[in-house]
Each structure stands twice: as structure tokens, then as C-alpha cells.
Amino acid sequence: MRKSVGTVALALLLGVLIGAICSELIGLFLEEGTVAHQLFVRYVDFGPEVTRLDLVVLELTLGLKIRFNLMSLVGVFIASQILRWYR
């Protein structure tokens, strides 16, 4: 049975989100500066820079960044395995 693109995108986004939350929780218990702390907490940004549009009456700030780290990849793997069993 084929999954819709929206279902796959939602599962991957939830996997990244769950992995990022787990990474922050693990980082709370590890000592700062250690290799383990850097392994779980360090991330890589993907996305364009923040854009500011200043109209005299209105100021808009636009931007979107996605942060990946080790636990995000683990979360995506777990989400993909759950998606295999989802009907």
C-alpha cells in the first residue's frame, strides 16, 4: 500500500522533532565540553538566512531553518520504521 507524500513528510518531520527533543534532554545530563555532549547536542543548520522587510508601517521577518543532529537522524529512522507498519 502506497503512502501519501503528506504522510511521509509528517512522519519525517515528527521524527526530526522527537530526535531534537531527545537530544536536548540527553544534553542536560551530560557535562558540557565533553565529546559525548558535543556528539548529542551539536547540530547543523539548513535553510536560508533571516530576511527582514521594513515597510514604514509594517515590519516583516521571514526565515526557516532546520537543525539536524545525531538524534534527529535516529528519530527519522524510528519514524520510518513506524511508517512501515502504519496502514
Secondary structure as the mmCIF struct_conf table of DSSP 4:
data_model
#
loop_
_struct_conf.conf_type_id
_struct_conf.id
_struct_conf.beg_label_comp_id
_struct_conf.beg_label_asym_id
_struct_conf.beg_label_seq_id
_struct_conf.end_label_comp_id
_struct_conf.end_label_asym_id
_struct_conf.end_label_seq_id
HELX_LH_PP_P HELX_LH_PP_P1 ARG A 2 SER A 4
HELX_RH_AL_P HELX_RH_AL_P1 VAL A 5 PHE A 29
BEND BEND1 LEU A 30 LEU A 30
HELX_LH_PP_P HELX_LH_PP_P2 GLU A 31 GLU A 31
TURN_TY1_P TURN_TY1_P1 GLU A 32 GLY A 33
BEND BEND2 THR A 34 THR A 34
HELX_RH_AL_P HELX_RH_AL_P2 VAL A 35 VAL A 41
STRN STRN1 VAL A 44 PHE A 46
BEND BEND3 GLY A 47 GLY A 47
HELX_LH_PP_P HELX_LH_PP_P3 PRO A 48 VAL A 50
STRN STRN2 THR A 51 ASP A 54
BEND BEND4 VAL A 56 VAL A 57
STRN STRN3 GLU A 59 LEU A 62
STRN STRN4 ILE A 66 PHE A 68
HELX_RH_AL_P HELX_RH_AL_P3 LEU A 70 TRP A 85
#
